[in-house]
């Protein structure tokens, strides 16, 4: 950390403490962390200071610190103030993979947590099984999906794990088509995509009868709303069947959408995603729909790969690791020689 940046952090901590004192809510910044996109300050408020009173000062603190946004939350470290890093650093998927390889079986790399630890998702775990990815345009959904798929391709052998990638816009999985893990090239046509999902359901039913679960098949769908709108009730039924019964047969679903409303995904389907990866959304109501719980404040996320992983425990904030389309294509060829 440079001397200038250290002085910047010290000045920001002073501004926080002075602003709190001016509002008769004394507190002290006791430490913090600096991530690729976010700076976190740990705040120790006086015993008589209520958390609700601190949260009401978020805008005033942001103005005093001259930052575009500030989020106040609670964690095991106490009260946490989060604001954008003025000198953001790139976080690359391939660089992060070098640190965590070899990956455990059936595991995808999601990114880096606020504490600086790699965040992994093991699909064979009941707490993961199926994943719903939500966020507006610019939230980083496509980069997250591509990174998950590439980490599975580079970290797993095709005899153990296969992928079915559905990409109506052709921007997410198109350059991964050389990977031997794909059971067919990335699907763009909506009608073919509907047939592919129904084929996955039939595979699940056959495996159920035979008591089989390998190789694991992960069905990854970008813009699942397009499929549901085109396929109607039949498509919704097929997706729901996969989400309800797929895990025991080794079939897993990753579905991404901008707005996981009831008009796109019915309540039964949404309820069968144990893990939600939520990027920036437009309102607190959409944050609740996407995450399945209230109070996540996903509408205050920064976008561009700033996500929350929402499962059985407390939400985990993480930054997705970036990988470009052509970079992903080259990585597949280097790994598998195709």
N, C-alpha and C positions, 0 to 999 in steps of 0.2 A: 504494500500500500504506500502510495507516494505521500510525502509530507503535506503537499497541498490538499490532498483528499482527506487526510487525517484532520487537518485544520478545519476543513469544510464540515466534517462530522461533528467535531467539537463545537463549532459555532451553531450547528443545527440543534444539538443537545441543549445548549444554552438558551436558544430561542424557545424550545419546548418548555423548559423549566420557568422562564420568565413569563410566558403566556399563561401557564397554569397559575402562577403566583398572582398575576394580575386579575384572574377570575376567582381568586381565593380557593383554589383547588391545588394545593401544593403537592409536588411530586418530584422525583429525582430519576434521571436516566442513568441506569446502572450498567448498561452494556448494550450489545446488539450484534447483528451479523450483516455482512455485505454479500449479497448474491448477484448473479449475472444481471438481473433486471430490477431487483428490489433491495432497499435498505430497511432493516428492522431495528428499532430501538426497544429495549426492555425498560419499562417504566415501573417504578416503585412509588405508588401514590401514598399520601398520608392515610392513616387508619380511618379517618372520618370522611374520606372522599368516596362517593358512590361511583360505580362503573358507568351507570347511565349518564351521570353528569359529565364524565370524561368524554363519552361518545358524542355528546351534544356539542363538544368543542372541536370536532374534527375539521370543520371548515375554517374556523378561526386559527387553528394551528397550521393548516395548510397555507393560509395567507401569510402568517408570521414567518413561516419557513420558506416561502416563495416556491412551493412545489405544486404541480398541477392537481394532485389528489393525495389524500391521506386516509388510511384505514386503521381503525382502532378495534382490536379484538382481544380475546382472552386466550391464553394457552398455559401449558405447564410452566412456562417462564413468567407467568403473571400477565400484566397488561402489555400489549405489543402495539407499537406504532409502525406502520408500513408505508413507505413512500417510494417513488421511482428513483432508481439509481441514476444520477445525472451523467454517469459514464458507463452505460451498459456494456457488458462483455458478451460476445457470441458464445453460445453453448452448442457444440456440434455433436450429433449422434455418434458418428464414427469415433470421435475422440473419447466420448463417454463409454462407448462399448469396449474400447481398449482397456479401460479401467475395471470393467466388471466381468469380462469373459474369463472362463466359460459361464454362460447363463445356465440356471437350473432348467430341467425339462419343462416344456410347455410354458415358457416364461417370456414375456415381452418387456422391453425397457421403455418406460414412459418418459423419464426425464430426471430432473434434479430437484429435491425438496428444498424448502427454505433453510434447513439445517445443513445443506450441502451433501446429502446422501442420495445415491441413486434410488429411484423409485421403480419397483418391478411389479408386474402383474402375472401371477401364476394361474393359468386358466383352469387347471385341474382342481384348484382349491374351491370349495363351496362359497367362499367369500368373494370370489371373482366370477368364475363360470361364464357369465355373459356381461358385456360392457355396453353401456349407453354413453355416447359422446355427444355433447350438446354445446352450442355456442353460435354466436352471430358470425356473419361474414367478417373476416379479419381476426377472429379469435384464435385461429391456428389449428382448427379441426383437421384439415387435410394434411398438414405437416405431422400432426400427432399420429394420424392413421398410417401415413407412409412410414413413419419411424417405427411404429409398433410392428408393421408387416416386415420391414427390413430387419429389425432386430430378431424376429422369429426366423427369418430366412438365414441370417448369418449365424445364429446361435443354436439352431436345431437341424438335425438331419432329416431329409425328406422321408425316410422310412418311418420316422417317429411322428412327424407333423406335416399336415397338408393345409393349403390355403385355397379358399374360393373368394376372389376379390371382385366386387361389383362396384363399378365406377361410372355412373351415367354421364358425367361430364368429361371423363377421360383425363383428368388432371392429377389424380392421386396415385393410382397404382400402375399407370400405363407403362412406366419404364421398368417395372418389376417382372415383366412377362417372360424373361429368360430364366427365371428361378425354377429349379426342378420341383419345388414344393407346390407350385400352382397346378391344380387338377385340370384347369383350362386357362387360356389367356384371360386377362382381366376383361370382364364383361361390361360392355357399354350399352348395348341394346336392351331396352326395358323388358321386352317380351322374353328375350333370352335370359335375362336376370330372373324373371318370375319362374321360368322353367328350371333354372339352376337352383333356386331356393327350394322348390318343390322336390327336386332330386335329392337335396340334402335331407329333407324330411323323410323321404323313402329310405335313404341310407340309414338314418337314425332308427327307423322302425325295424329294418332288417337286423341291425346290430342289437336292438333290444331283444329280438326273438332269439338271437344266437348268444347273447351275453357277451358281446364284444365291445371294445372301446378304443381300439387302436388301428391305424394311427389316428391321433387327434386331428379333427378337421375344424378349422376356424373360418367361419363365414364372415367376411368383412364387407360392410355395405356403407358406402359414402352416399349421403343424401337419400336416406331410406324413405323420406316423404314421397319422392318420385315413384318408388315401387308401390307404396301403399295407395297412392292416388290412381295409378294405372291398374293395379291388380285388384283393388277393392277388397271385399270381404275375404276372398280366397287367399290373397296375399297376407292380410292381417292374421288369418287363421294359421297359415304356414309358419309365419314368424313367431306367433304365440306358441305353437307346438314345439318349435326349436328351443325357445326360451324356457318352456316348462319342463321338457323332458330330455333335452339334448345332453346335459352334463354327464349323465351316467353312461351314455353311448359315445362319449368323447367328441361330441359335436357342440361347438361353442359359437356364439353370435356376438359380433361387434357391430353396432348400428349407430350411425352418425346422422344428426339432423340439426337444423337451425332452431326449430321450435318444437319441442316434444309435447305438443298440446294433444288433447283428447281427439281433435279432428285428424291428427296424424297417427298417433299411437294410442290405442285405447288403454284404459287403466289396468287391465289384466296383463297386457304385454309389458307396460312400464314397470309393473310390480315385480317382474321376473328378471330384472337387471340388478344383481347384487352390487355391482360397482358402477358408479356414475362418474364420468370425467367431464367436468363442467367448465367451459371457458366463459368469456364475457357474454352476458345476455343483456337484454334491454331494460328489464324491470325486476323488482323484487318478486313479483308473481311468477315471471318466467324462471327466475332462479329457483323458486320453490318447486315448480313443475319439473325442471331439469334435474334437480338434486334429490327430489323426493322428500325434502324436509325444509322447514322454515329456518331463517336466520343465517344462511350461508353467505349472504351478501355477494353472490356471484356477479351481480350487476355492477359491482365496484371493481371487478378485476381489470387489469390493464390491457387485455387483449394481446395479440401476437405471441401466443404460447403460454400465457399466464393462466393456469388451470387449478381447479380443485378436484381432488380425488375423494369422492364421498361414498363410504361403505358402511360397515357396521360400527366403526368407532368414530373418533372426531375427524372432521375433514382435514385432508392434508393438502397444503398448497404446494404446487410444483411448477417448474418451468420446463416446457417441452424442449427436447434437443432437436436442433434443426438439421435436416438433410435435404438437399436439393434433388430434383428428379434425375438429372444426369449423373450426379454423384452416387445416387442409389443404384443406378444402372451399372456403373463401373464397379461398384462394390460387389454386386451380384456376380458379375463376370469374373472378377478376381478370385472370389471364393469358390465358385462352382465351375469355372471354366466354360461358360456358355455365353 
